[in-house]
Amino acid sequence: MKKTLVIILAVAMMLSLAAFGEGNTASADALKDTFVFAMGGEPQILDPAIAGDAVTQTAIQAMYFVLYKLDEHGAAVPNAVESCTISEDGLTYTFKLVDGNKWSDGQPVLASEYAFGAKRSLGLGSALSYYSYFIKDYVLNAEKYEGAKVAEMTDIGIAADDEANTLTFTLKAPCSYFVSLLTTSVFAAVRPEFATEHESVWADSAEVPVNGAYYPTKIASNEEIVLKKNPHYVWADKVVTENVIMKTMEDMDAQLLAYQNGEIDMASNVDAGVVSNVFAGKPDLIKTNTVINYYVQMNSAEWTTAPALTDYNVRRALQLALNREEIVAALDAGEGYYPLFGYVPKGIAGVNGDFREEIDSVAPYVYYDAEEAKELLATAGYGVDNPLNLVYKYNTNTMHDVVAQVLQQQWKEVGVNVTFEAMEIRTFFADRDENGNYQLARGAMSADYMDPTTFLCMLITSAQQKPVVTDDVYDGLIADAEATKDPAERLEKLHKAEKYLVEEKAYTIPVLGYRTFYLLNPNVSGIGYDPVGNIYIENVQVK
């Protein structure tokens, strides 16, 4: 009902405008100096070591010059790196950094500032810097320095030569996708005199120098972030638009209306079902092939407030009670969504094709069987006459509302009563990720790099900020796969690990995978996208 009303209102708004975007158009030769972008919620503090979600990363990618970036196909391409040399044993990576890399105050960026940034991320620890495990788990001797001060990291495999502008990483073991990890901002350069260790208050000051295409002039994360072209950026001559305004708009309907009113040039958080209907066939509708899983995470830790979730029968029943085709149909976005039958979504290469599809075509790990779900619940002592009561937490938006309502209905049919706790996005992330304060929680993750481990490593014990899955067997399966040199054998072992995670232990509930939809003013060009959900705005132009 809500979605139908939104579509009706959206169509009415379109008809009421003589020509959408008229207020944002200019002559073919003129370019505007400002791009207005709507974020999907309030970003985290703008510390590159901490930024772990797509909302914050969009700002971080504009402000910081990371070592590598992903292209539209998910390949890692050099960004702040001019060249890379890998030792014969695959353990040492030596990077020559690009010339002319400067901070927004004009000072040259040093290789040692990239080294300091990585070490500082490790020192923050995984409880604060989620992606610091990309350092802890891969770099030589890094694991013993989690939470330490940079000066204490005497034998870590990170070194810098400022005179040669050279940065070196030495790994614990060969890693075929290591350069893809360097696309994350935990490896970004930061200035030691500004970037305090073990805290991040400094990061939301507009006075702190950055080295990306834009620097901040205003940081009011609950309202907007205002960026201005960095004249000292290494490729400043390619940056056309002088100003970027990133507005905080968590509500999808608000973004849609703001876009239709010409108040914003881009809506990054929209309901795919609504916009795919309202903007069908129009150039405003942008569809990107992101690699994302959408799932329900269960808190099965021994300290959970829902002890029933420590029972495999209950967890498996919750998986099998879901008719994923019905959930996709309820979202009503055509090709925007697809049922997900494992933890790794489509779009990652496997042994002989797509990693997901080569399993689903034979024996998917989850399926819909309400009767089997009832039997499993009965074994655990629950049923329609004696229902299991659980609480499902999620951050509020139209898509999550629709999914939650279908989940509630389908679980009720097998004897599980679920109540909702819909929350503001930052409070939700704190409860889910930092505190583990939930029974059931919405989860979604876009790939950080194009390998199955980008998803499968999320639930190893060391990668969780507040572990809700602690299983030495699963950790060992991942470790064994990562130690395997033969690529095909490694992928087969990762299939085995995923089967253990999803089918044999039922630690998580896959729901769907999806493409990402945006609305973009047709007068805007130069926006870049990648399969992991990053939006690159450094080359944006607005007519």
N, C-alpha and C positions, 0 to 999 in steps of 0.2 A: 504494500500500500504506500509506504513512504517513498519507494523508488518511483512508483507510478506518478505520485504527486510531484516529485522533483522533475521528472521528464515533462510533465504538463507545464509546470512553471518555466522550465528552460525553453520549451518551444514558444511559449507566450512571450518570453523576454526577447527571443530572437525575432519574432514577428513584429515586436514593438520597436525594434531598432531599424531605422531606414536602411542602413547598411552597416553590418558589424565591422568595427575597427575603423570607421570613418574618422573618429577622433584621434587615431594613432597613425594615420597615413600621412605621407609627405610626398613631395615630388620625387621622381625616380632618381634624381641626382643627389638629393639631400639625404643626410643621415642624421638621426637623432643622437644626442649625446648620453642618453640614459636608457637603461634596460631595467624593467621592473619585473621581478621574479617572485612568485609565491611559493614559500617553503611549506612542507606538509606538517609543520609543527615547530615547537621551540627547539632550537639546536642545543646540544650540550655545550659546555664551556669550550671555547675555541682553542683548545690545547691539542696539537696534532698527535700527541701521545695517547690522548683519551678518546678522541673522536671515533665513534664506532658505529654510527648509523648513517644512512644515506642523506638525511637532512643536514647533519653537521658536515659530512664529507664534501658536500657541494660547496660550502663556504671555504673549507680548508683547502680544497683543490684549487680554488681561485686565489687564495692568499699565500700558499706555500708551494715552492718549486720542488716537487718530489722527484726521486731518482728515476723512476720509470712510470709510465702510464699504460693503460690497456687500450688497444684500438677497438674498433667496432666489432671485431671478431673474437676479442678476448686475448689477443696476443700481446705480450709485454713489449713495449717499444721504448727506447731510450728517451728520457726527458731532460734531466739535469746531467745525464751521462753522455760523454762523447764516445767512449770506447770501453769495452769490457774484455779482459783476458782471464781465462779459466785454466787453472793448472791441470796437468795431465791426470792427476788423481781425483780431479773433480771437487777438491776441498777448498781451494783458494780462489776467490774472485777479486780481481784488481780492476778498479774503475778509475778511468781518467774523467774528471768532471769538465763540463763545458766552460769555456772562457767567458768572461764578462758577467758571471753570476754575481749580482749585488743585492744587498738589502735595500729596503725602501728609504733608508737614510743615507744611501750612497756608499756605505762601507762594502768592501768585497766579501763574498761568502767564502768561508774557508772549509776545506775538507774536514778539518777537525770539528766544525760545527755540525756536520752531518753525523760524525762519529759520536759527538756529545748528545745529539738528539736521540740516537738509537740507544745509547747507554742510559740516558735519563728515562726513556720509556721503560726499559728493563727495571730501573730503580724504583719506578712508581709501583711496579708489581701488577700481576694480572687482575687483582681485585679492582684496580682503578684503570689500568691500561690493558684492556682486553686483548688487543692484538700484540701485546708485548710477548706473547707466547711464540710469535714468529721469530723472535730473537732467542728467547729462552730455550726453545726446543730444537733450534737449528744451529746456532752459533757456538763455536767451541768455548767451553767453560762458562757459558752464559748462565746455566741453571743455578750455579752456586752464588750468583750475584743478584738474584731477584730481590728487590727491596733495598739494595745497597746504594751507597753514594758512588758517583762516577769515579772519584779519586781512588776508591777501593778496588776498582775493576782492573787489576794490574795484569792479568794474563788472559783476558777475554780476547776472542778472535775478531776484534774490531780495531783497525789502526788507520791513521791518517798521516799524510805528508802534505803539509800546506804549500810548501815550495813547489812541489810537483803537481799540486792540486789532485792528489791521488787518495782514494779511499779503498781499503782492503777489508774483506770479510773472510774469515777462515771458519769452515763448517765442521761440525762433529762427524758428519757422514755426507756423501754425495747426495745432492737433491736436484732432480731434473727441472724443477719449477722454481728454483730459488729466486731468479730475477723477477718472477711474478709477485713474490712476496714484497719486493721492494716498491711496489706500486702503493702500498699502504703508508699512511702518514706517520706511523711509529718510527719510520726511518727518515723523516724530514729533518732538515737542519733547523736548529733554534739557537739563539744567542745566549751563551751562558750567563751573561750579566743581567739578562731579563728573565730567562726561563728558570725559575726557582725549582730546585729538586724537591720531590715529594709533596708538592702542592701546585695548584694551577690557577690561582686567583689572577696572576699576571696576564693570563691569556685573553681575558676579556677587556683588556685595556687597549684603546685605539692608539696608544703611544708606543706600543711595542713594534719594532721593525719586523717586516715580513719580506719574503723574496719571490712571491708569486706575481701574477699579472696585475693583481689589485691589492691595495692596502685599505684597512678599515678607517673610516672617519667617525663612525658611530656604531657602537655595539650595544643594542638594547634587545637582547635575544627574544624577549617575550613580545616584542613589537616589530622591530626590523633591524637589519644590519645594512649599513650604507658603506659601499666600497668605491674607491676612486682608483683610476689607472695609476700604476706604479711606473714612474718615468725611468726608474733604474732597472726594471725587469729586463732580463737578458734579451728577450724578443719584444721589447716595448713597441718597436716599429710595426708589429703585426696586430697590436691591440688598438682597435678602432674606437670602441665605445668608452667614453670617459668615466661614466658613473654606472654602478649597478646597485639597485635597491632590492634587498631580499626581505620580503615581508613574511611575517609569521602568520600562517592561516592553517590551523589544524583541521577545520571543518571543510569537508569536500564541497558541500553545497555553497558555502561562502566563497570558495575559490571559483566555482563555476560562475556564480553571479558577478563576481568581481571581474572575471575575464570577459563576460558578455557585456559588461558596462564599460569596458575599455580601461579599467583601473589598473590592470596588470597585463604584461605582455606574454606571460607564461604561467600556466597553472600546472604545478608538478604533482598535485595530490587530488585526483579526480576519481569519481566512481566510473569504472570502465563500462558498466552496463548503461549508465545514463549517457555518457559522452559518445559511446559507440552508436547509440540510437540517434541522438540529437545532431551529432556532427558527421553522420555517415556520408562518405563521399566528399567531405569538405577538406581543404588543405590544412585546416587548423588541427586536425586530429593526427597526432603522432603516435605510432605504435613501435615500440622497441622490443627486440628479442632478448629480454633479460632472462637470466637463469636464476630462478627464485623458487624456494620451497615454502609452502604455507602449511603449518602443522599445529597441533596442540601438544604442548609439553606437559607432562605429568610430574609432579613432585613425588618421587618414589623413595626419597631419602628416609632414613630411619627416624628422623625428627619431623617428618611431614605432619601437618594437621589433619591429614586424611589417611589414616593407617591402612584403609582398604587398598590404596594405591601401591602398597608394598606387595600385594598379591598379584602374581602374573595373570591369574584367571580374570581378575577385574580389568587389568590393563588391556589384555587381549580382547575382552568383550567390548570395551570402549572403542577399540579399533574397528572391530567387525560390525558394530552397530551402524556404522556410517555408510550411507549411500552417496558416494562422492559425485556420481552423475547428477543426483538431485541438487546437491550443493552448487555445482557448476551451473545448472539450469536456473537456479534461483538468482544467481548473480547476473544472468541475462546479458552477457557481453560477447556472445558468439565465440570467436576464436581467441578471445582474451584469456580464458581459463581452461584448464584440463584437469581431470582427476589424477591424483598422485598416489602411487601404490608403493612408494619407497621413500627413503629420506633424501636421496639425491635426485634432484629434478632432471628433466630433459635438458640437453644442451652441452653435456660433458662427454668427451670421447671415452669409449670403453675398449674392450678387446677387439670386437668386430663390429663396430658401429657406435651407437649411442649407449652410454653406460646404463641408463634407466631402461631403455627399450629392449636391450638384449636380455634382461631379466623378465620384464613384464610380458614379453612375447612367449615365455615358457611357463613361468610360475610366479606371479606377483606375490610379494610378501604380505600384503593385506588385500582384503576383498570385502564385499558386502554379504553378510549372512546373519540376519537378525535372529534366527532360531539358534544358531550356534552361540551367538552372543548371550542369549537368554540362558542357555545351558551352562555356559561358563560362569555367569553371574549366580546361578542357582548353586553351583559348586561352592561359591564363595559365601553363600548365605543370603543372597539378595534376589529380588524379583519384583514384579509389578505390584504385588501385595505387600512387599517389604522392601521398598525402594532404597537405593543407595543415594545419599544426598551429598552433592559436591558443589563447589563454587568455581566458576570460570571467570578469570580476569582477562580483560583486553582493553586496549586504548580505543577510545570512541572515534569511529568514522563510519560512513555509510556502508562500506564493504564489510567491515568487521561486524557491524550490527546485523547485516543479513546473514552472514555465516553463523554467528552466534545463535540466531533464532532457529536456523535449520538444525544445528547441532543439538540444541535443547529439545526440539521436537523428536528427532530421531533417537536420542538417548532415552527420552521418556518412554518410548514405545517398547524398550527392552527392560525397563525397571530402574532407570537412573534419573533422578530429579536434579537438574542443574539450575542454579540461580546465577545471575550475572553480577559482576562488579566492573562496570565500565569506568575508565579512569582517564585523566589527562596523561599525555604521552610520557612526560618525564617522570611522573610519579609511578606510572606503570613500569617503565624500564627499571626504575630503582627497585621496585618490589620484585620484579621477575629476575633481573640479572644480578643485581648487587646483593639482595637480601634473601632471595629464594622464598619470598613471602607469598606463596600461592599454593593452590591444590591443582587446578588446571589453568593453563595460561596460553594465550595466543602466541604463536611464534611464526616468524618469517625471516628468511635469510637469503640475501642475494650472494652469489659466488664472489669471493674475494680474489680468486684465481681459478683458472680453468682446469681443475683436477678434482676428482671425487673427494679427496681429503679436505677440501675447503668446507665441505658439509660434515663429513664423517668425524673429523677432529673436533667438531663443536662439542661433542659429548664425551670426549675423553676427560678424565678427572682433572688434569692439569689445565685444561682450556676453559673450564667453567669458573666464573667469578664466585659463585656460591654453588658448589656441586650438588645437584639433585640426582645425578646418576653417577654412582661410584662402583665400577665393576672392573676388577683387575684383569678379568678374562678379555673384556672388550679392549681395554688399554693395551693388552698384550697383542691382540689381533692386529691392531693398527700399527704397533711398533714392529711387528713381524713383517707386515706388508711394506713398511717404509724401509726396512733393511734389505728388501729383496731387489736385486739389481736388474733382473730380467723384467722388462716393462709389462709383458703380457701376464706373467706369473704374478707380478705385483697387483695388477688390476683384478685378477681372479681372487687374490687374497682380500682385496678391498670389498669385493662382492660378498665374500664369506663373512667379513666383519659387519657389513650392512644387514645381512640376513640375521645374524646374531642379535644385532641392535633392535631391528624392527619386528622380526617374526618370532625368533626364539625367546627373546626377553620382553618384547613389547614395551620398550622404554619410552617410546614416542609415538604420536599418532599422525601419520602423513594425511593431508587433506587435499591439497591441490597445488598446481604450479600455474604460473601465469606470466603473460607479457605485461609490460608497463605502458600505460597510456598517458599521454600528456596533451594539453592544449597549448598551441603556440601560434601567436599572431603571424599570419602569412608574410607580413612585412619584416619578420625577423629571420636572420640567417646566421650561419656560423656556429650553432650549438652542436656540441659533440656528445655522443652517448656510447656506452660500452655495455657488454652483457651482464656486468655485475651491478648495474643500476646507477653508475656515476653519471653526472651531468657536467660537462665542461663548458664554461662560459667565456673563456679568455678571448675567443675569436668572434664573439657575438657582434652583429651589426643590426641596427634598427632603422628602417626607412620611415 
